[in-house]
Amino acid sequence: MRDGKALQAGTSHMLGQNFAHAAGIKFLDRDNQQKAPYGTSWGFSTRMVGRVDHGHGDDAGLVLPSNVAPTQLVIVPIFRSDEERAAVAAAVETLEKSLSDVQTASGPLRYKTDWRDEKPGFKYNHWELRGVPYRLEIGPRDVAANQGVLVRRVDREKQPIALPVLTHELPKMLADYQHMLFQRALDYRARTRISPTRTTSSRPCSTRKAAS
């Protein structure tokens, strides 16, 4: 995980018949005889959700892989006057129509437009906290240039992008984002993993600080 600790998750176990005997669970076999079933345990539970958080998240909140993020793109309109709002709204409406046809590796693009009566900074923080992979900022100057500013959640990298191009580029960008987080996690594990050769050499591992 990002704090340098390991988490056991997603493991499977053959439990035998002990739990079935203890719980009094029985079934009729093909010979019509009552028998206790063999049990298994598959640790794919809420711990895996926590693993995604601790494996990718940062101090600003969640950092979700694009394939599992409930919202993959959030559009944040920026304006100060009613006139600017109308211009931005027209551009956003056109963009939304084109985004409705975008297909990603995990299905139709999942996007939202945040029209809440809040300051842009509040909205940025709101969606960063929830791990949305990309944020698109559209203001009056962007509308005039037929573009927006795309911000990547994991490192907050900003890039201007033409609105007509965005529709075609998003599937690849989201796929690259998914791969980036996976590779980032692998690289972090490689930097922080220690293989002690004896019991005494493992003791410092439990108190060392995580690598950056």
GROMACS elastic network, one bead per residue, 0.5 to 0.9 nm:
[ bonds ]
;  ai    aj funct       b0    kb
    1     4     6  0.54311   500
    1     5     6  0.55275   500
    1     6     6  0.60529   500
    1     7     6  0.72247   500
    1    51     6  0.73645   500
    1    52     6  0.88869   500
    1    53     6  0.88286   500
    1    54     6  0.53954   500
    1    56     6  0.77357   500
    1   185     6  0.82812   500
    1   188     6  0.85590   500
    1   189     6  0.79248   500
    2     5     6  0.74292   500
    2    54     6  0.59321   500
    2    55     6  0.54272   500
    2    56     6  0.68714   500
    2    57     6  0.75851   500
    2    58     6  0.80151   500
    2   185     6  0.84944   500
    2   188     6  0.78968   500
    2   189     6  0.88941   500
    2   210     6  0.73086   500
    2   211     6  0.84726   500
    2   212     6  0.84691   500
    3     6     6  0.87989   500
    3    54     6  0.77506   500
    3    55     6  0.85667   500
    3   209     6  0.77056   500
    3   210     6  0.52974   500
    3   211     6  0.80336   500
    4   188     6  0.87584   500
    4   189     6  0.82178   500
    4   192     6  0.65092   500
    4   193     6  0.83776   500
    4   208     6  0.83783   500
    4   209     6  0.69507   500
    4   211     6  0.68974   500
    5   206     6  0.82124   500
    5   210     6  0.77360   500
    7    47     6  0.89191   500
    7    51     6  0.75319   500
    8    11     6  0.71508   500
    8    43     6  0.89234   500
    8    47     6  0.87709   500
    9    43     6  0.60768   500
    9    44     6  0.69479   500
    9    45     6  0.83574   500
    9    47     6  0.64339   500
    9    48     6  0.63565   500
    9    51     6  0.78227   500
   10    42     6  0.65609   500
   10    45     6  0.75700   500
   10    47     6  0.80837   500
   10    48     6  0.69155   500
   11    41     6  0.79918   500
   11    42     6  0.60226   500
   11    43     6  0.50699   500
   11    44     6  0.73389   500
   12    40     6  0.71651   500
   12    41     6  0.54202   500
   12    43     6  0.60348   500
   12    44     6  0.85619   500
   13    39     6  0.85946   500
   13    40     6  0.55656   500
   13    41     6  0.50205   500
   13    42     6  0.66665   500
   13    43     6  0.84208   500
   14    38     6  0.79705   500
   14    39     6  0.63897   500
   14    41     6  0.66012   500
   15    18     6  0.69372   500
   15    19     6  0.72743   500
   15    38     6  0.68781   500
   15    39     6  0.50488   500
   15    40     6  0.52079   500
   15    41     6  0.69372   500
   16    19     6  0.75601   500
   16    20     6  0.82751   500
   16    37     6  0.80084   500
   16    39     6  0.54802   500
   16    40     6  0.73366   500
   17    20     6  0.52063   500
   17    21     6  0.61682   500
   17    22     6  0.86735   500
   17    36     6  0.62011   500
   17    37     6  0.60428   500
   17    39     6  0.62299   500
   18    21     6  0.52307   500
   18    22     6  0.62353   500
   18    23     6  0.86977   500
   18    36     6  0.87448   500
   18    38     6  0.81828   500
   18    39     6  0.82969   500
   19    23     6  0.60663   500
   19    24     6  0.83164   500
   19    25     6  0.83346   500
   19    38     6  0.85025   500
   19    39     6  0.73161   500
   20    23     6  0.51994   500
   20    24     6  0.58114   500
   20    26     6  0.72303   500
   20    36     6  0.57780   500
   20    37     6  0.62876   500
   20    38     6  0.72101   500
   20    39     6  0.72297   500
   21    24     6  0.50640   500
   21    25     6  0.63523   500
   21    26     6  0.81037   500
   21    36     6  0.63862   500
   21    37     6  0.86209   500
   22    25     6  0.78753   500
   24    36     6  0.79175   500
   25    35     6  0.84093   500
   25    36     6  0.60404   500
   25    37     6  0.72535   500
   26    34     6  0.60069   500
   26    35     6  0.52732   500
   26    37     6  0.63805   500
   27    32     6  0.88485   500
   27    33     6  0.78569   500
   27    34     6  0.53482   500
   27    35     6  0.55127   500
   27    36     6  0.64376   500
   27    37     6  0.69259   500
   28    31     6  0.75648   500
   28    32     6  0.51307   500
   28    33     6  0.51619   500
   28    35     6  0.63820   500
   28    36     6  0.89414   500
   29    32     6  0.51499   500
   29    33     6  0.53861   500
   29    34     6  0.64353   500
   29    35     6  0.68495   500
   30    33     6  0.73545   500
   31    34     6  0.88673   500
   41    44     6  0.89709   500
   42    45     6  0.81905   500
   43    46     6  0.89047   500
   43    47     6  0.79475   500
   43    48     6  0.83599   500
   44    47     6  0.71509   500
   44    48     6  0.61910   500
   45    48     6  0.57103   500
   45    49     6  0.73934   500
   46    49     6  0.50648   500
   46    50     6  0.64902   500
   46    51     6  0.86327   500
   47    50     6  0.50148   500
   47    51     6  0.61144   500
   47    52     6  0.88062   500
   48    52     6  0.64095   500
   48    53     6  0.88180   500
   49    52     6  0.52926   500
   49    53     6  0.66549   500
   49    54     6  0.89036   500
   50    53     6  0.50943   500
   50    54     6  0.61515   500
   50    55     6  0.82480   500
   51    54     6  0.51303   500
   51    55     6  0.55471   500
   51    56     6  0.82742   500
   52    55     6  0.51220   500
   52    56     6  0.60349   500
   52    57     6  0.75769   500
   52    62     6  0.85275   500
   52    63     6  0.82161   500
   52    64     6  0.72174   500
   52    65     6  0.83989   500
   53    56     6  0.56467   500
   53    57     6  0.50514   500
   53    58     6  0.84373   500
   53    61     6  0.83201   500
   53    62     6  0.58593   500
   53    63     6  0.69680   500
   53    64     6  0.75113   500
   54    57     6  0.56112   500
   54    58     6  0.80776   500
   54    62     6  0.85212   500
   55    63     6  0.88395   500
   55   185     6  0.69014   500
   56    62     6  0.72298   500
   56    63     6  0.54334   500
   56    64     6  0.69830   500
   56    65     6  0.83461   500
   56   154     6  0.85616   500
   56   181     6  0.71250   500
   56   182     6  0.88933   500
   56   184     6  0.85332   500
   56   185     6  0.71913   500
   57    60     6  0.77504   500
   57    61     6  0.58680   500
   57    64     6  0.75278   500
   57   131     6  0.79488   500
   57   154     6  0.84936   500
   58    61     6  0.55487   500
   58    62     6  0.65862   500
   58    63     6  0.70533   500
   58   154     6  0.85876   500
   59    62     6  0.84100   500
   59   129     6  0.89496   500
   60    63     6  0.87804   500
   60   125     6  0.77911   500
   60   128     6  0.66411   500
   60   129     6  0.57354   500
   60   131     6  0.88914   500
   61   125     6  0.89755   500
   61   128     6  0.64243   500
   61   130     6  0.63954   500
   61   131     6  0.65900   500
   62   128     6  0.70717   500
   62   129     6  0.55729   500
   62   130     6  0.53598   500
   62   132     6  0.80725   500
   63    69     6  0.88469   500
   63   128     6  0.78176   500
   63   129     6  0.81085   500
   63   130     6  0.74640   500
   63   132     6  0.71184   500
   63   133     6  0.71797   500
   63   153     6  0.69470   500
   63   154     6  0.62584   500
   63   181     6  0.87029   500
   64    67     6  0.83131   500
   64    68     6  0.69047   500
   64    69     6  0.55296   500
   64    70     6  0.89258   500
   64    72     6  0.89921   500
   64   130     6  0.80655   500
   64   131     6  0.50649   500
   64   132     6  0.66652   500
   64   133     6  0.66600   500
   64   153     6  0.88914   500
   64   154     6  0.86941   500
   64   178     6  0.86581   500
   64   181     6  0.84790   500
   65    68     6  0.57862   500
   65    69     6  0.60550   500
   65    72     6  0.89570   500
   65   131     6  0.84279   500
   65   132     6  0.87423   500
   65   133     6  0.72647   500
   65   174     6  0.86529   500
   65   177     6  0.70911   500
   65   178     6  0.51548   500
   65   179     6  0.84782   500
   65   180     6  0.89551   500
   65   181     6  0.66374   500
   65   182     6  0.82111   500
   66    69     6  0.51581   500
   66    70     6  0.85046   500
   66    71     6  0.83619   500
   66    72     6  0.60003   500
   66   105     6  0.89180   500
   66   106     6  0.83357   500
   66   132     6  0.79371   500
   66   133     6  0.61250   500
   66   174     6  0.58191   500
   66   175     6  0.72715   500
   66   177     6  0.65784   500
   66   178     6  0.54590   500
   67    70     6  0.86091   500
   67    72     6  0.82096   500
   67   104     6  0.82346   500
   67   105     6  0.67870   500
   67   106     6  0.53557   500
   67   107     6  0.86884   500
   67   174     6  0.79219   500
   67   175     6  0.79981   500
   67   178     6  0.68100   500
   68    71     6  0.86101   500
   68    72     6  0.85922   500
   68   106     6  0.76577   500
   69    72     6  0.57624   500
   69   110     6  0.84064   500
   69   130     6  0.88587   500
   69   131     6  0.73364   500
   69   132     6  0.65347   500
   69   133     6  0.75192   500
   70   110     6  0.68102   500
   70   111     6  0.85949   500
   70   132     6  0.78613   500
   71    74     6  0.70533   500
   71   109     6  0.83078   500
   71   110     6  0.50500   500
   71   111     6  0.53863   500
   71   112     6  0.70123   500
   71   130     6  0.88009   500
   71   131     6  0.84650   500
   71   132     6  0.57718   500
   71   133     6  0.78908   500
   71   134     6  0.89783   500
   72   109     6  0.69518   500
   72   110     6  0.53693   500
   72   111     6  0.57456   500
   72   112     6  0.84879   500
   72   131     6  0.87708   500
   72   132     6  0.54582   500
   72   133     6  0.54878   500
   72   134     6  0.63345   500
   72   135     6  0.85468   500
   72   174     6  0.78918   500
   73   109     6  0.79913   500
   73   110     6  0.66630   500
   73   112     6  0.65992   500
   73   113     6  0.86215   500
   73   132     6  0.63148   500
   73   133     6  0.64341   500
   73   135     6  0.56513   500
   73   136     6  0.72231   500
   74   110     6  0.87650   500
   74   111     6  0.55254   500
   74   113     6  0.56787   500
   74   114     6  0.70667   500
   74   127     6  0.76147   500
   74   132     6  0.71503   500
   74   133     6  0.85934   500
   74   134     6  0.65663   500
   74   136     6  0.61671   500
   74   137     6  0.86167   500
   75    92     6  0.81549   500
   75   111     6  0.76253   500
   75   112     6  0.61740   500
   75   114     6  0.61664   500
   75   115     6  0.88592   500
   75   134     6  0.87450   500
   75   135     6  0.59347   500
   75   137     6  0.60825   500
   75   138     6  0.74256   500
   76   112     6  0.87836   500
   76   113     6  0.61279   500
   76   114     6  0.54043   500
   76   115     6  0.72928   500
   76   120     6  0.72108   500
   76   123     6  0.74499   500
   76   124     6  0.80827   500
   76   135     6  0.71512   500
   76   136     6  0.60121   500
   76   138     6  0.63370   500
   76   139     6  0.86403   500
   77    85     6  0.79894   500
   77    88     6  0.65930   500
   77    89     6  0.76214   500
   77    92     6  0.78162   500
   77   113     6  0.76632   500
   77   114     6  0.70581   500
   77   115     6  0.68975   500
   77   120     6  0.80667   500
   77   136     6  0.83189   500
   77   137     6  0.60479   500
   77   139     6  0.60699   500
   78    84     6  0.83620   500
   78    85     6  0.76230   500
   78    88     6  0.75237   500
   78   119     6  0.85811   500
   78   120     6  0.67770   500
   78   137     6  0.69675   500
   78   138     6  0.58264   500
   78   140     6  0.73524   500
   79    82     6  0.78932   500
   79    83     6  0.85462   500
   79    84     6  0.53760   500
   79    85     6  0.54009   500
   79    86     6  0.89935   500
   79    88     6  0.73985   500
   79   138     6  0.86191   500
   79   139     6  0.59404   500
   79   140     6  0.66794   500
   80    83     6  0.83602   500
   80    84     6  0.64329   500
   80    85     6  0.71740   500
   81    84     6  0.51861   500
   81    85     6  0.61625   500
   81    86     6  0.86809   500
   82    86     6  0.61816   500
   82    87     6  0.87321   500
   83    86     6  0.52301   500
   83    87     6  0.64587   500
   83    88     6  0.87492   500
   84    87     6  0.51655   500
   84    88     6  0.61203   500
   84    89     6  0.84119   500
   84   139     6  0.79506   500
   84   140     6  0.59879   500
   85    88     6  0.51492   500
   85    89     6  0.58659   500
   85    90     6  0.85428   500
   85   139     6  0.86466   500
   85   140     6  0.81629   500
   86    89     6  0.50607   500
   86    90     6  0.62315   500
   86    91     6  0.87938   500
   87    90     6  0.53242   500
   87    91     6  0.65436   500
   87    92     6  0.87892   500
   87   139     6  0.88722   500
   87   140     6  0.69901   500
   87   143     6  0.72387   500
   88    91     6  0.51965   500
   88    92     6  0.61318   500
   88    93     6  0.85611   500
   88   138     6  0.69267   500
   88   139     6  0.63451   500
   88   140     6  0.62211   500
   88   142     6  0.86437   500
   88   143     6  0.63535   500
   89    92     6  0.50276   500
   89    93     6  0.59965   500
   89    94     6  0.86310   500
   90    93     6  0.51590   500
   90    94     6  0.63968   500
   90    95     6  0.87036   500
   91    94     6  0.52687   500
   91    95     6  0.62397   500
   91    96     6  0.86832   500
   91   138     6  0.85587   500
   91   143     6  0.65273   500
   91   146     6  0.80841   500
   91   163     6  0.88434   500
   92    96     6  0.60164   500
   92    97     6  0.86744   500
   92   113     6  0.83315   500
   92   138     6  0.79938   500
   93    96     6  0.51452   500
   93    97     6  0.64745   500
   94    97     6  0.53880   500
   94    98     6  0.68010   500
   94    99     6  0.89331   500
   95    98     6  0.53091   500
   95    99     6  0.61931   500
   95   100     6  0.87745   500
   95   163     6  0.69648   500
   95   164     6  0.78316   500
   95   166     6  0.89613   500
   95   167     6  0.81955   500
   96   100     6  0.61913   500
   96   111     6  0.88860   500
   96   113     6  0.87221   500
   97   100     6  0.54493   500
   97   101     6  0.75858   500
   98   101     6  0.59068   500
   98   102     6  0.72683   500
   98   164     6  0.84463   500
   98   167     6  0.65990   500
   99   102     6  0.52095   500
   99   103     6  0.87597   500
   99   109     6  0.71484   500
   99   111     6  0.82385   500
   99   166     6  0.87228   500
   99   167     6  0.59895   500
  100   103     6  0.85081   500
  100   108     6  0.75757   500
  100   109     6  0.71282   500
  100   110     6  0.88431   500
  100   111     6  0.88841   500
  101   108     6  0.72692   500
  101   109     6  0.78562   500
  101   167     6  0.85976   500
  102   107     6  0.87121   500
  102   108     6  0.59797   500
  102   109     6  0.55904   500
  102   167     6  0.66253   500
  102   168     6  0.78215   500
  102   170     6  0.80092   500
  102   171     6  0.74304   500
  103   106     6  0.78916   500
  103   107     6  0.56068   500
  103   109     6  0.56041   500
  103   170     6  0.89790   500
  103   171     6  0.67387   500
  104   107     6  0.51178   500
  104   108     6  0.58040   500
  104   109     6  0.58462   500
  104   110     6  0.89405   500
  104   170     6  0.80076   500
  104   171     6  0.50106   500
  104   172     6  0.81410   500
  104   174     6  0.75125   500
  104   175     6  0.78558   500
  105   108     6  0.83509   500
  105   171     6  0.72769   500
  105   174     6  0.82826   500
  105   175     6  0.70270   500
  106   109     6  0.80901   500
  107   110     6  0.83422   500
  109   170     6  0.87982   500
  109   171     6  0.82608   500
  114   117     6  0.88972   500
  114   123     6  0.75711   500
  115   118     6  0.82266   500
  116   119     6  0.86035   500
  116   123     6  0.83659   500
  118   121     6  0.82957   500
  118   122     6  0.64262   500
  118   123     6  0.68942   500
  119   122     6  0.54038   500
  119   123     6  0.66547   500
  119   124     6  0.89204   500
  120   123     6  0.51148   500
  120   124     6  0.61559   500
  120   125     6  0.87088   500
  120   137     6  0.88969   500
  121   124     6  0.50095   500
  121   125     6  0.62681   500
  121   126     6  0.85407   500
  122   125     6  0.53134   500
  122   126     6  0.61561   500
  122   127     6  0.88677   500
  123   127     6  0.62740   500
  123   128     6  0.84485   500
  124   127     6  0.55283   500
  124   128     6  0.60425   500
  124   129     6  0.85076   500
  124   135     6  0.79510   500
  125   128     6  0.50817   500
  125   129     6  0.59825   500
  125   130     6  0.86816   500
  126   129     6  0.53913   500
  126   130     6  0.67348   500
  127   130     6  0.50424   500
  127   131     6  0.64076   500
  127   132     6  0.59123   500
  127   135     6  0.80800   500
  128   131     6  0.50899   500
  128   132     6  0.61193   500
  128   133     6  0.82837   500
  128   135     6  0.86599   500
  128   153     6  0.64957   500
  129   132     6  0.80407   500
  131   134     6  0.87737   500
  131   153     6  0.68914   500
  131   154     6  0.83899   500
  132   135     6  0.72563   500
  132   152     6  0.87079   500
  132   153     6  0.66324   500
  133   151     6  0.84303   500
  133   152     6  0.60140   500
  133   153     6  0.50583   500
  133   154     6  0.71733   500
  133   174     6  0.77317   500
  133   177     6  0.75804   500
  134   150     6  0.66633   500
  134   151     6  0.56077   500
  134   153     6  0.57964   500
  134   154     6  0.88936   500
  134   156     6  0.89799   500
  134   174     6  0.84601   500
  135   149     6  0.80599   500
  135   150     6  0.56773   500
  135   151     6  0.50452   500
  135   152     6  0.66495   500
  135   153     6  0.74399   500
  136   148     6  0.62084   500
  136   149     6  0.55369   500
  136   151     6  0.63160   500
  137   142     6  0.84164   500
  137   148     6  0.56505   500
  137   149     6  0.50524   500
  137   150     6  0.64403   500
  137   151     6  0.78745   500
  138   141     6  0.80786   500
  138   142     6  0.56795   500
  138   143     6  0.68304   500
  138   147     6  0.74802   500
  138   149     6  0.66245   500
  139   142     6  0.51513   500
  139   143     6  0.62500   500
  139   144     6  0.87834   500
  139   148     6  0.75622   500
  139   149     6  0.89740   500
  140   143     6  0.50559   500
  140   144     6  0.63168   500
  140   145     6  0.87531   500
  141   144     6  0.50730   500
  141   145     6  0.63553   500
  141   146     6  0.85236   500
  141   147     6  0.85666   500
  141   148     6  0.89414   500
  142   145     6  0.50540   500
  142   146     6  0.58609   500
  142   148     6  0.53405   500
  142   149     6  0.77364   500
  142   160     6  0.87742   500
  142   162     6  0.89907   500
  143   147     6  0.61296   500
  143   148     6  0.74713   500
  144   147     6  0.78116   500
  145   148     6  0.83610   500
  145   162     6  0.80063   500
  146   161     6  0.87451   500
  146   162     6  0.59908   500
  146   163     6  0.59949   500
  146   164     6  0.80360   500
  147   160     6  0.66720   500
  147   161     6  0.54300   500
  147   164     6  0.80523   500
  147   165     6  0.89284   500
  147   166     6  0.88557   500
  148   159     6  0.84061   500
  148   160     6  0.57041   500
  148   161     6  0.55646   500
  148   162     6  0.64322   500
  148   163     6  0.63847   500
  148   166     6  0.89546   500
  149   158     6  0.64811   500
  149   159     6  0.56006   500
  149   161     6  0.61544   500
  149   162     6  0.87599   500
  150   157     6  0.81005   500
  150   158     6  0.55938   500
  150   159     6  0.53333   500
  150   160     6  0.61042   500
  150   161     6  0.67037   500
  151   155     6  0.85968   500
  151   156     6  0.55653   500
  151   157     6  0.55466   500
  151   159     6  0.66579   500
  151   160     6  0.88710   500
  152   155     6  0.61861   500
  152   157     6  0.52700   500
  152   158     6  0.66052   500
  152   159     6  0.87187   500
  152   177     6  0.86579   500
  153   156     6  0.50658   500
  153   157     6  0.75952   500
  154   157     6  0.80480   500
  154   177     6  0.86448   500
  154   181     6  0.81545   500
  161   164     6  0.86430   500
  161   165     6  0.70294   500
  161   166     6  0.65594   500
  162   165     6  0.52789   500
  162   166     6  0.62919   500
  163   166     6  0.51400   500
  163   167     6  0.72648   500
  164   167     6  0.62167   500
  164   168     6  0.77306   500
  165   168     6  0.55308   500
  165   169     6  0.62036   500
  165   170     6  0.86390   500
  166   169     6  0.50749   500
  166   170     6  0.58228   500
  167   170     6  0.57557   500
  167   171     6  0.80246   500
  168   171     6  0.69982   500
  168   172     6  0.81795   500
  169   172     6  0.56994   500
  169   173     6  0.61517   500
  169   174     6  0.87356   500
  170   174     6  0.59770   500
  170   175     6  0.84539   500
  171   174     6  0.52872   500
  171   175     6  0.62236   500
  171   176     6  0.86432   500
  172   176     6  0.60381   500
  172   177     6  0.84658   500
  173   176     6  0.50418   500
  173   177     6  0.60819   500
  173   178     6  0.86659   500
  174   178     6  0.62440   500
  174   179     6  0.86898   500
  175   178     6  0.51384   500
  175   179     6  0.63657   500
  175   180     6  0.85814   500
  176   179     6  0.50770   500
  176   180     6  0.59392   500
  176   181     6  0.86883   500
  177   181     6  0.62910   500
  177   182     6  0.86361   500
  178   181     6  0.54971   500
  178   182     6  0.64245   500
  178   183     6  0.87903   500
  179   182     6  0.51002   500
  179   183     6  0.60772   500
  179   184     6  0.83878   500
  180   183     6  0.52210   500
  180   184     6  0.59138   500
  180   185     6  0.85479   500
  181   185     6  0.61489   500
  181   186     6  0.86450   500
  182   185     6  0.52154   500
  182   186     6  0.63353   500
  182   187     6  0.87117   500
  183   187     6  0.60586   500
  183   188     6  0.84788   500
  184   187     6  0.51648   500
  184   188     6  0.61165   500
  184   189     6  0.86030   500
  185   188     6  0.50935   500
  185   189     6  0.61551   500
  185   190     6  0.86256   500
  186   189     6  0.51285   500
  186   190     6  0.62173   500
  186   191     6  0.87381   500
  187   190     6  0.50797   500
  187   191     6  0.62872   500
  187   192     6  0.87533   500
  188   191     6  0.51511   500
  188   192     6  0.62324   500
  188   193     6  0.84365   500
  188   211     6  0.78996   500
  188   212     6  0.81585   500
  189   192     6  0.52562   500
  189   193     6  0.56921   500
  190   193     6  0.55413   500
  190   194     6  0.87045   500
  191   194     6  0.86127   500
  191   211     6  0.72064   500
  192   210     6  0.69794   500
  192   211     6  0.61722   500
  194   202     6  0.84288   500
  194   205     6  0.73834   500
  195   202     6  0.80020   500
  196   199     6  0.73012   500
  196   200     6  0.83795   500
  196   201     6  0.55600   500
  196   202     6  0.52511   500
  196   203     6  0.89832   500
  196   205     6  0.84909   500
  197   200     6  0.85719   500
  197   201     6  0.66758   500
  197   202     6  0.77686   500
  198   201     6  0.55318   500
  198   202     6  0.67553   500
  199   202     6  0.53830   500
  199   203     6  0.71113   500
  200   203     6  0.57009   500
  200   204     6  0.83235   500
  201   204     6  0.67160   500
  201   205     6  0.78840   500
  202   205     6  0.53748   500
  202   206     6  0.73001   500
  203   206     6  0.58143   500
  203   207     6  0.75176   500
  204   207     6  0.55181   500
  204   208     6  0.61370   500
  205   208     6  0.54199   500
  205   209     6  0.86641   500
  206   209     6  0.87742   500
